């Protein structure tokens, strides 16, 4: 009997410790749920932004604007074809019409989930097809404020994602997701993305450099309905540290055209079929 009485404080201590553990778990569970929700929201956002339709075509006008307001204009046709499931493999093809220094240049990407993409650039002045190294994915895309990675998208698995809060942006209810690179090879330290809760399109993105200063700002300036699919047809990327920005307008956007898989080949980088690029 004496032994049982002596063991009671120990049992009470264990019971109290268990209660504290469950209390801590109750506090952590919402954080775990938000983290999981963050990855889910980003996957849905990429599906809405990068994968709608089986394929896609648009005439693209890109304005490169410096801090003094001086403009350079690039015009191209962009083609995109999904070759797998949503979130899976894709192929991109871009053909440049102007200005003169990039006329007839062509760019092609084979996008793969969870591994480095393949990228090629045809330089007509040299009659050369150049393979773009995997580490160049964060380099500027043809002198713009968009990187090669911005064009085809960043792998979801490369970052951790957590919903920080929910708020309105331009009258739209949004998730605000914080994404942090898992490795140190990204050109940003972290970023926040405002994602429309209704259609999951990214409406705004703030990138911060590795010192914590705001670095780049993406905005979806106009969303249009194209064959029933919400589509960002005007977008801007601004370098907040240099004042330079790139404004992109998608003209004649269209989906499900039946793009041939053979179009996305090194052969057609040099001489693409006119029916697809005009």
C-alpha positions in Angstrom: 0.0 0.0 0.0 2.9 2.3 0.8 4.4 1.6 -2.6 1.2 2.5 -4.4 1.0 5.8 -2.6 4.6 6.7 -3.4 4.1 5.9 -7.1 1.1 8.2 -7.4 3.1 11.5 -7.8 5.1 9.7 -10.6 1.9 8.7 -12.3 0.5 12.2 -12.0 3.7 13.6 -13.5 3.5 11.2 -16.4 -0.2 12.1 -16.9 0.7 15.8 -16.8 3.5 15.3 -19.3 1.1 13.4 -21.6 -1.4 16.2 -21.4 1.2 18.7 -22.3 2.4 16.6 -25.2 -1.2 16.4 -26.6 -1.6 20.1 -26.0 1.6 20.8 -28.0 0.4 18.4 -30.7 -2.9 20.3 -30.9 -1.0 23.5 -31.5 1.2 22.0 -34.1 -1.5 20.2 -36.1 -2.9 23.3 -37.7 0.6 24.3 -38.8 1.2 20.9 -40.4 -2.2 21.2 -42.1 -1.4 24.6 -43.5 2.0 23.3 -44.8 0.3 20.5 -46.6 -2.4 22.9 -47.9 0.4 25.2 -49.2 1.8 22.5 -51.5 -1.7 21.5 -52.6 -2.5 25.1 -53.5 0.7 25.5 -55.5 0.0 22.3 -57.4 -3.5 23.6 -58.3 -2.1 27.0 -59.2 0.5 25.4 -61.6 -2.3 23.3 -63.1 -4.4 26.4 -63.8 -1.5 28.6 -64.9 0.8 26.3 -66.9 -1.3 23.3 -67.9 -4.8 24.4 -69.1 -5.9 22.6 -72.3 -4.0 19.9 -74.1 -2.0 22.5 -76.0 -1.8 26.3 -76.3 -0.8 28.9 -78.8 -0.5 32.7 -78.6 1.2 35.6 -80.3 3.3 37.3 -77.6 4.4 40.9 -77.4 7.1 41.5 -74.8 8.1 45.0 -73.8 11.4 45.5 -72.0 11.3 48.8 -70.1 14.1 50.4 -68.2 13.7 52.8 -65.2 13.7 55.8 -67.6 10.8 54.4 -69.6 12.8 53.5 -72.7 11.2 50.4 -74.4 12.5 47.5 -76.5 9.9 45.3 -78.0 10.1 41.6 -78.8 7.4 39.7 -80.7 7.1 35.9 -80.9 4.7 33.0 -81.2 4.5 30.7 -78.3 3.4 27.0 -78.5 2.9 24.6 -75.6 1.9 21.0 -75.6 1.2 18.7 -72.6 2.7 15.3 -73.2 1.7 13.8 -69.9 -0.8 14.3 -67.1 -1.4 17.7 -65.5 1.8 18.5 -63.5 3.8 16.2 -65.8 5.9 16.6 -68.9 5.4 19.5 -71.3 7.0 20.9 -74.5 7.4 24.6 -75.3 8.4 26.2 -78.6 8.9 29.9 -79.2 9.7 31.6 -82.5 10.8 35.2 -82.6 9.8 37.8 -85.3 11.3 41.0 -84.0 13.5 43.0 -83.4 16.1 42.3 -86.0 18.7 40.9 -83.6 16.4 38.0 -82.6 14.4 37.6 -85.8 14.1 33.9 -86.7 15.5 32.8 -83.4 13.7 29.8 -81.8 13.7 28.5 -78.3 12.5 25.0 -77.2 12.0 23.4 -73.8 11.2 19.8 -72.7 9.9 20.2 -69.2 10.2 17.2 -66.8 8.8 16.8 -63.3 11.4 16.4 -60.5 14.4 16.7 -62.8 16.2 19.3 -64.9 14.5 20.4 -68.1 16.1 20.2 -71.5 16.4 23.6 -73.4 17.7 24.5 -76.8 18.1 27.9 -78.5 18.6 28.3 -82.3 20.8 31.3 -83.2 20.1 32.1 -86.9 23.2 34.4 -87.3 25.4 31.4 -86.5 23.1 28.7 -87.9 23.6 27.1 -84.5 21.4 25.1 -82.2 22.8 25.7 -78.6 21.9 23.5 -75.7 21.2 25.6 -72.6 22.8 24.2 -69.5 20.6 23.1 -66.6 22.2 25.7 -64.3 21.2 28.4 -66.7 17.5 28.0 -65.9 17.6 31.0 -63.6 19.3 33.2 -66.3 17.4 36.0 -68.0 15.1 34.9 -70.8 16.2 36.8 -73.9 17.1 39.9 -71.9 13.8 40.1 -70.0 13.1 40.1 -66.3 11.7 36.6 -66.6 14.0 33.7 -66.2 13.9 30.5 -68.3 12.4 28.9 -65.1 9.7 31.6 -65.0 8.7 30.6 -68.6 8.1 26.9 -68.0 7.6 26.9 -64.2 9.5 25.8 -61.2 9.2 22.2 -59.8 6.9 22.2 -56.8 9.2 19.8 -55.0 12.1 22.3 -55.2 10.5 24.4 -52.4 8.5 24.0 -49.2 5.1 25.8 -49.4 2.9 27.0 -46.6 -0.3 29.1 -46.6 0.6 32.2 -44.6 -2.8 33.8 -44.6 -5.9 34.5 -46.7 -6.7 38.0 -47.9 -8.3 40.0 -50.8 -6.3 41.3 -53.7 -8.1 43.6 -56.2 -11.4 42.3 -54.8 -10.4 38.6 -55.3 -10.2 36.3 -52.3 -6.6 34.8 -52.3 -4.4 32.4 -50.6 -1.0 33.9 -49.7 1.6 31.1 -50.0 5.2 31.4 -48.8 7.6 29.2 -50.8 11.2 28.6 -49.6 13.8 26.8 -51.7 15.0 23.5 -50.2 18.5 24.0 -51.7 20.6 27.1 -51.9 20.9 27.2 -55.7 17.7 29.3 -56.3 18.1 33.0 -57.1 15.7 34.0 -54.4 15.6 33.4 -50.7 11.8 33.0 -50.4 8.7 34.3 -52.2 5.0 35.0 -51.5 2.3 34.2 -54.1 -1.2 35.5 -54.0 -3.4 32.8 -55.6 -7.0 33.3 -56.6 -9.2 31.0 -54.5 -11.8 30.8 -57.3 -9.6 29.8 -60.2 -6.1 29.2 -58.6 -4.4 31.6 -61.0 -1.4 33.4 -59.4 -2.3 37.1 -59.3 0.8 38.4 -57.7 4.2 37.2 -56.6 6.9 38.9 -54.5 10.4 37.4 -54.6 12.9 38.2 -51.8 16.7 37.9 -52.2 18.8 35.9 -49.9 19.3 38.9 -47.6 15.6 39.3 -47.2 15.1 42.4 -49.4 12.3 42.5 -52.0 13.8 41.6 -55.3 11.2 40.9 -58.0 7.5 41.5 -58.4 5.2 39.5 -60.7 1.6 40.7 -61.4 -1.2 39.2 -63.5 -2.6 42.4 -65.1 -5.4 40.9 -67.1 -7.3 37.6 -67.0 -9.5 36.6 -69.8 -11.8 33.6 -70.6 -10.4 31.6 -73.5 -12.6 28.6 -74.4 -13.9 28.5 -70.9 -10.4 28.6 -69.3 -9.3 31.5 -67.2 -6.1 32.8 -68.8 -3.6 35.4 -67.7 -3.2 37.4 -71.0 -1.2 40.3 -69.6 1.5 40.0 -67.0 4.5 42.0 -65.7 7.7 41.1 -64.0 9.6 44.0 -62.4 13.1 44.0 -60.9 12.5 46.2 -57.8 16.3 46.7 -57.3 17.1 48.0 -60.8 13.7 49.5 -61.8 13.6 47.5 -65.0 10.4 45.7 -65.9 9.0 43.4 -68.6 5.4 43.6 -69.7 4.0 40.6 -71.7 0.7 40.5 -73.6 -0.7 37.4 -75.1 -2.7 38.0 -78.3 -4.9 35.4 -80.1 -4.6 33.0 -77.3 -6.1 29.6 -78.1 -6.3 26.1 -76.7 -6.6 22.5 -78.0 -5.4 23.1 -81.5 -4.0 19.6 -82.1 -0.3 20.6 -82.1 1.8 17.8 -83.6 4.4 16.3 -81.3 6.9 16.3 -84.1 6.9 20.1 -84.2 8.9 20.1 -80.9 12.1 18.9 -82.5 15.6 20.3 -83.2 14.8 20.1 -86.9 12.0 22.6 -86.6 14.0 24.9 -84.5 15.8 25.8 -87.7 12.7 25.9 -89.9 9.4 25.7 -88.1 6.1 25.1 -90.1 4.6 28.5 -91.0 1.0 27.3 -90.2 1.9 27.1 -86.5 4.0 30.2 -86.0 2.0 32.8 -88.1 
